[in-house]
């Protein structure tokens, strides 16, 4: 039975990628022309978001290189110790709303240093899966469509990140603590 499931999962995406153009063709859609138009539009969007992406990456680089992240982590570390959260996880919690790649690098370092089955490794893994890159979303996606006034999006995104972080900590403490 497991061999059948493995084969189905192995072929699922190629079959879907084949069925979509076939379905479009059967419905009379000019498949190739539509694909080229979509690719052209996608390239325009990619070119349009490059300045926003570069600005965000430079800001993240300055934040980390200046020592501001370490300073902020040092200030919050005593508070986290009171609630049983290891201070080593704080750089990941700070980087996750900023950059997925940066957060992944920090998570990989934590897992490499403490092991995947350690509390820190498990907490880092749960945090990676439960929070989002809020500033990346605001910068790149909002910037690509021309949204200039974020209104409550930033506050709600950060609130979501904080609640996800707290939920990840609580779940890991209950499951693995």
C-alpha positions in Angstrom: 0.0 0.0 0.0 2.8 2.4 0.8 4.4 1.8 -2.5 1.2 2.9 -4.2 1.0 6.1 -2.1 4.7 6.8 -2.9 4.1 6.4 -6.6 1.0 8.6 -6.6 2.8 11.3 -4.7 5.8 11.1 -7.0 3.6 11.6 -10.1 0.9 13.9 -8.7 2.6 17.2 -9.6 3.7 16.2 -13.1 0.3 14.9 -13.9 -1.3 18.2 -12.7 1.1 20.2 -14.7 0.2 18.2 -17.8 -3.6 18.2 -17.1 -3.9 22.0 -16.8 -2.7 22.9 -20.3 -4.6 20.0 -21.8 -7.8 21.2 -20.0 -7.1 24.7 -21.3 -6.6 23.5 -24.8 -9.8 21.5 -24.8 -11.7 24.6 -23.6 -10.3 26.5 -26.6 -7.8 28.6 -24.6 -4.6 29.5 -26.6 -2.4 27.8 -24.0 1.1 28.9 -25.3 0.1 32.5 -25.9 -1.6 32.7 -22.5 1.5 31.3 -20.9 3.8 33.8 -22.7 1.6 36.7 -21.7 1.6 35.5 -18.1 5.3 35.1 -18.1 5.8 38.6 -19.5 3.5 40.1 -16.8 5.4 38.1 -14.2 8.7 39.5 -15.4 7.4 43.0 -15.3 6.3 42.5 -11.7 9.7 41.0 -10.8 11.5 44.1 -12.3 9.1 46.4 -10.4 9.7 44.8 -7.0 13.6 44.8 -7.3 14.0 48.3 -5.6 11.8 47.3 -2.7 13.6 44.0 -2.3 17.0 45.6 -2.4 16.0 48.2 0.1 14.7 45.6 2.5 17.7 43.4 2.2 20.1 46.4 2.8 18.1 47.4 5.9 18.2 43.8 7.3 22.0 43.7 6.6 22.5 47.0 8.4 20.3 45.8 11.3 22.4 42.6 11.8 25.8 44.1 11.0 25.4 47.0 13.3 24.8 44.8 16.3 21.3 46.1 16.9 19.8 42.7 16.8 22.3 41.4 19.4 21.7 44.4 21.6 17.9 44.0 21.3 18.3 40.2 22.0 20.4 41.0 25.1 17.7 43.4 26.5 14.9 40.8 26.0 16.9 37.8 27.2 16.2 38.2 31.0 12.5 38.5 30.3 12.5 35.3 28.2 14.4 33.4 30.9 11.6 34.2 33.4 9.1 32.4 31.2 11.4 29.5 30.4 12.3 30.4 26.8 16.0 29.9 25.9 17.6 33.2 24.9 19.3 31.5 21.9 16.0 31.5 20.1 15.6 35.3 20.2 17.6 36.1 17.1 15.3 33.8 15.1 12.2 35.4 16.6 13.5 38.8 15.6 14.7 37.8 12.1 11.6 35.8 11.1 9.3 38.8 10.4 12.1 40.4 8.4 13.6 37.7 6.2 12.7 34.1 5.4 16.3 33.4 4.2 17.9 35.0 7.2 15.6 33.2 9.6 16.3 29.9 7.8 20.0 30.5 8.2 19.6 31.2 12.0 17.3 28.2 12.4 19.9 26.0 10.6 22.6 27.3 12.9 20.5 26.6 16.0 19.7 23.1 14.8 23.3 22.4 13.9 24.5 23.7 17.3 21.9 22.2 19.6 20.6 19.2 17.5 17.2 18.7 15.8 15.8 16.8 18.8 16.8 19.4 21.4 14.2 21.8 22.8 15.9 24.7 20.9 16.0 22.8 17.6 12.3 21.8 17.9 11.3 25.3 18.9 13.2 26.8 16.0 11.5 24.3 13.6 8.0 25.1 14.9 8.7 28.9 14.8 9.8 28.5 11.1 6.5 26.9 10.3 4.2 29.1 12.3 5.3 32.7 11.6 5.5 34.7 8.4 7.9 37.3 6.9 5.7 40.3 7.6 8.1 43.0 6.4 8.9 41.0 3.3 5.2 40.7 2.5 4.6 44.4 3.1 7.7 45.5 1.1 7.6 43.2 -1.8 4.0 42.3 -2.4 2.4 45.7 -1.4 5.2 47.5 -3.3 4.6 45.4 -6.4 1.0 46.5 -6.6 1.6 50.1 -5.6 0.1 50.0 -2.1 1.6 53.0 -0.3 -0.6 53.2 2.9 -0.3 50.0 4.8 -2.9 51.2 7.4 -3.3 48.4 9.8 -1.5 45.7 7.8 1.9 46.2 9.7 0.3 46.2 13.1 -1.8 43.1 12.4 1.1 41.3 10.7 3.3 41.9 13.7 0.5 40.9 16.1 0.1 37.7 14.1 3.9 37.1 14.3 3.9 37.7 18.1 0.8 35.4 18.7 2.4 32.7 16.5 5.6 33.0 18.4 3.8 32.7 21.7 1.8 29.7 20.4 5.0 28.0 19.2 6.6 28.5 22.6 3.6 27.2 24.5 3.1 24.2 22.2 6.8 23.3 22.4 6.8 23.6 26.2 3.8 21.4 26.5 5.0 18.8 23.9 8.7 18.8 24.5 9.4 20.8 27.7 
